[in-house]
Amino acid sequence: MSGSRSPITTVGELVAALTAYPAEVAVRLAVAPGYPQAATIGEIACSPDDADHDGREPDPQVERVVWIGEGAQIGYLPEIARNALGPNWT
């Protein structure tokens, strides 16, 4: 088990954190630490790359960011998940 305790801010850091686990393990989002909920992962997109630019090229000066959208809400975050995520989630 290899939980990441530092903020993940790049695609490379996210990929590295996820490769610590088997590929067949389910992945979910834990959201709202004060009222912990579990959700599936929704769409993934990169701005400005995936945005509709009305036929124009995107501004090359705009920061590229990958967005991970929240999918369906599953319900309350299980106690074992709150425990694994650390003190901010319990």
Secondary structure, DSSP 8 states (H G I E B T S, - for coil): -----S---SHHHHHHHHTTS-TTS---EEE-TTS-EEEEEEEEEEETTTS--TTS---TTS--EEEEEEEEEEEE--HHHHHHH-GGG-
